[in-house]
Amino acid sequence: MEYGDRYQHIPRPQYDCLLFDVDDTLYPLNSGLSKDVTNNIIEYMSNKLGIKDKVTELNFQLYKDYGTTMAGLKAIGYDFDYDDFHSFVHGRLPYEILKPDPVLKSLLQSLPVRKVIFSNANEEHVASILGRLGLEDCFEGVISFETLNPMKKTDLLDDENDVNSNGSKQRPILTSEINVFNTETNVEVPKTPVVCKPFEAAFELAFKTANIDPQRTLFFDDSIRNLETAKLMGLHTVLVGSSHKTKGVDYALESIHNIREALPELWESIKMTEEVCYAEAVAIETQVRA
């Protein structure tokens, strides 16, 4: 048997990429951080945008319809600076409540597979979360708000002409828009210029940016709606935060720490590959000595 024929029998792992959401996925919902985010968004809507009536209800409905409240606010006509929004909502979070997670770090590092972050949040927030959890070295790349909503050179204005009263630079509204339908009535609602999960455009851009083959990728997220779109896009899906599988969910984990128990095949396929490679190496060495 030729060496080339021998190597053709090395099993190919089912997955070559693991794609992870961040908030309420890499750390638990009961940390309280998401509640703080919601409170900050409601305060921004009230204090910065002047929305006074049924702010909590509006925040909830926009999140349901658009995936993020920011996307919904832009859709219904509110003009604000993206950086200012992120600074107000994420910049005041008590990140110190998150502690290093050596268990998760060990699990991730034991898998010699590409690992990529896919979050609707801004890159500074993602970096803060990964840093607090001690996972900043566990991922090959990060797909964030800035990745999904890149600035065009032609959109950049001179510093003197593009500064708000609060001193931050204004991001122009992007020209591309996404069709959105109300989650309950299926009636089309105003389009949003913001690209974000759970819309297909966000996934398509993520695949292109990170060179991802959805058929060979596992996607971890706490949002069932995000996972439903992911499934339609060809991804294998993992719900984090509940052990109950629903439509669009292939695996369900109560905690991200349960990844090994729920997906032992990730480690088994790697072990099998290593064993075959070792056997081939021994066979080649024996043949050479002979």
Number of C-alpha atoms within 10 A of each C-alpha: 5 6 10 8 9 13 12 9 12 15 14 12 17 14 18 18 21 21 27 22 24 20 19 20 19 23 22 18 16 10 12 13 20 15 12 16 18 16 14 20 23 22 18 17 22 16 11 14 13 11 14 11 9 9 16 16 11 17 19 14 17 19 16 16 20 29 22 21 21 22 21 26 21 18 21 13 10 13 14 18 16 20 14 20 17 19 15 17 20 22 16 12 16 12 16 10 10 19 13 14 16 12 9 20 17 12 15 18 14 11 14 12 17 17 21 21 22 27 25 23 19 19 17 15 21 23 14 17 22 21 16 16 20 17 20 16 11 19 18 12 16 22 25 22 22 16 19 23 18 11 14 9 7 6 11 13 14 9 10 8 9 15 14 13 7 7 9 14 20 19 18 16 18 15 8 11 15 19 12 19 15 15 13 8 7 10 9 12 15 17 18 24 18 25 27 27 23 21 18 17 15 22 23 14 18 22 15 10 14 16 10 21 14 22 15 16 20 22 25 28 26 25 18 19 18 23 26 17 18 26 20 11 15 14 23 23 24 30 27 28 21 14 14 12 14 13 10 20 19 16 20 24 23 15 19 24 17 16 19 13 9 16 14 11 14 18 15 12 16 19 13 15 17 14 13 17 17 12 12 17 12 12 14 13 11 10 9 8 7 6
